[in-house]
Amino acid sequence: MLYAISKIFGMLSEPGNILVLLLVLAGIGAALGWRRARAVLAATILASLAIAVLPLGQWAIMPLEDRFPQPKLPAQVDGIILLGGAVSLPITRAHGQIALNRHAERITEALALARLYPKARVLISGGDPGMFPGGPTEAQVMRSLLLSLGLDESRMILESHSRNTYDNAVDSKALADPQPGQTWLLVTSSFHMPRAVGSFRAVGFDVLPYPVDYQVGLRSLIGFSLGSELDVLELAWHEWAGLVAYRLLGRTDALFPGPAPTSSSTAR
């Protein structure tokens, strides 16, 4: 039930959907003679212009992307954790061909790390995040792709039940069984890394964050692109809302998890 509620709330609270709902409200209000319908319409237009002209999406996502810097890679790595989120399951199932989305760097960078550390195990974590799961999971699809790209199957650990970030952490720890002194790299999108690291810390699994999949480069001061800015803003909104919700639920160790005061990549 909680999962369904979070999905519905996430959908309705997306900035783009809020703008659409406000437009509908203004239209209904105008048809019914509501005096404030014009004010709602004007506010919606101004908000849309602000998103299109100002780099609001970049301002919102950059603190998330910059929270964890690129790490200095150690000489030895015992395991690499690849989180789901880079696979389009509906398209994959519909056409019988692996379909990746905009976060494909999670997979390509994890594969590069696996080749850099040929003795490291690769834990692939990701179930089916849809409301009505069925068919191959994200982990199964990523496993097939990595196999086709030459990664040895004997190195892979498959975790196919998690449907959110906290489940990733709980189930990954159970399968990895990290030991003191081991180093496990966590590979996920840079904007998602604070919530992911907070979740892993909350379950007692210390990982070395390896952020990938950056969405913005040098900050632009002005432009005109409602679609691209709204897209980035919605990514940032999802993460900020997720951080607040996870903290309230006790699923992260801090409201805005950041680098540990003392560098440590060992498992507790």
N, C-alpha and C positions, 0 to 999 in steps of 0.2 A: 504493500500500500504506500509506504513512504517513497519507494522508488517511482511509482506512478505519479504521485503528487509532485515530486521534484521535477519530473519530466514535463508535466502540464504547466507548472509554474514557470519553468525555464522557457517554455515556448511562448507563453503569454507575456512574459516580462521582457522579451527581447526588444531592444529599442526600435527596430523596424516594425515589429508587430504593434508596438504601442502607438507609433505614428499612424498606422493604418486604422487602428481602433479609434483614435482621436478623430480622424477624417470621417469615419462612419458615424461617430457620435455627433460631429458637427453637421453632417448631412441630415441625420434624423432630427436633430434639434431645429435646423432651418425649416424642414418640412412641417414640424409641429409648431413653428412660430416661437421657438425658445429664444429669448432675447440675447442670451450669451453664446449662441451658436457661432456668431461671427468672431467673437473673442477666442473661442476654442480653435476655429479654423485659422485665425491669424497666428495664434501661438504655435500651432502645428507647422505652418509654413515657415515661421521664423526658426523653429527648432530644426527643420529639414535644411534650411539654408545654413544654419550654424554648423551642422554636421558636414555639409558639402564643402563649405569654405574653410572652416577652421580644422586643424588636425586633431580633433577631439579623440578620434580612435587611437592615434599615435600617442597622445598624452596619457590615455588610459592604459595602454598596453606596455609602454616602455618601462615603467617601474617593475612590472612583472618579468619582462624579458631580461632586465639588468640585475635582477635580484641575486642570481647565481652566476658568477663569471665562469668562463671556460677554465676547467681545472688543469693543473699540471699533472699529466698522466704519470702514474707510478711505473716502476719497472715490471711489476707483476700484478696481474688482475686475476682473481679467482672466478668471477662471474660477471655477466652482462645482463641486465634486466631491460627488456624491450617492452614498453607499454603499448597497448593497442591505441587506436584512434587514427590510424593511417589508411584504413581499408574501408571502402564503400561496400558494405555487405549486400544491400539491395541490388546494386548493379552487378556485383560479382555473381549473385545467385541467378539473376535474370538472364545473364548472357554466358554463364559458364566460363568466364575469363576473369582473372584477378584484376580488380579495379582499385587503384589507389587514389586517394584524395590529396588535398593540398599539403597534408602533413607527412608526405612520403619520406621525408628526410629522417624520420624516426627509424625507418627500416634500413635505408641506405647507410646511415651513419653507424647503426648497430652492426651491420655487416662489415663495414670498414674496421670497426673496433675488434670484431671477432677475428678478422684476418691479422690484425696487429698483435692480438694475443691468442695464438692458436691453441693454447691449453685451457683457455677460459670456457666455462660453461655458458650457454646462452639460454636464459629463461624468458620465454615468450608469454606475456600475460595479456589476456583479453578474451572475454566471452562475447555475448551478443547484447549490445546496449539497447536494442529496440524494445518497444512496448510489448511486442508479441514475438519472442525469440523463436527461431526455428531454422534448421539448416546449419551449414558450417559456421563456426565461430571465427572471430578475428584471429585468434591464436592459430587456429588450424589453417586459415588462409595464409597468414604470414609464414607459417612453417613450410607450406607448399612452395611459396615464393623463394624462401631462403634455400630450400633444397634445390630448386631449379637453378639457383645462382651459385651452387657449389658448396654450400655449408654442410658439413658432416652431420648427419642425423643423430649420431651418437652423442654429440655435444649439446643437443637441444633438450630443454625441459619445457613441457607444454602445460600451461595453466589456462583452461578454457571456461571457467565458471564465473569469473569476476565481471560485474556489469558497471562498476564505477571505480574511482581512484582508490577509495578506501579498501574495497574488495581486492584490488590489485595488490595492495600492501599486505593484507592479511594472508591471502592465498600464496603470494610469492614467498613470504617468509616461511610458510609451512613446507613448501616444496624445496626451497633453497637450503633450508636448515643451516643458516650461516654460523660459522664458528669464529671464536675470538682470533683476531689477527688476519682474518680474510678481508679482501677488498672486492666489493661489488659495485660496478658502475650502474647508474640509473640513467637510461636514455629516454627522454621525452621532450616535447616541445618546450622551448624556453619560457613561454608565458604560463605553461602548466606546471613548471618545475616547483614553484613554492608550495602549491597544494599537494603535489606528489611527495615531495620530501617531508612535509609535515605529517602526511599520512604514514609514511614508512617509519618516521621517528616515533609516532604515536604507538605503533605496534612493536617497537624495540628493534628495528632493523636499520642500522646505520649504513647509509649508502654514499657513494661519491657521485654527486650530480654531474651529468654530462648533458647540458642543454643543447638542443638543436632546433631547427625549424623556426628561425627568426622571421617575424612578419614585417618589421619595419627596419629601415636603414637609418640614414641621416634624417633628422627631423626637418620636415618642411614647414614653413611658417604659414603659408596660405596656398590655396588651390581651389579646384572646383570639381569634386567627384563624390557625389552622394553614395554611389554604390560601393566604391572601394573603402571609403572612410567608415561607412555604416557596417561593412563586413568586419573590419578590424575592431570597431567599437563593440560589436556583439560578442566577439571572442573575448575581449577584455571584460565585458559585463558578466559573461558566464563564469569567468574565473574569480572575479571579485566577489560575486554572489556566492560562489562555491566555497570560497575561503571563509566567509562569514558563517555560512550554514555548517560547514565542517567544524568550525571552532565551537559553535553552539552545541553541536552534537558530540563534542569531545573526540573528533576524528583527526584533529591535528594538534601539534604540541604548542602552537602559537597562532595568533590571528594572521600574521604575515610572516611565515617561516623564512628564515634567511640562513646564511652561512653560519656554521657553528663557531663559537668564540675561539675554540682551539681546533685546528684542523685535525680531523680524525676520520678515517674511512673504515674502521674496524667494526665488526658486527658485535652487538651486545649479546 
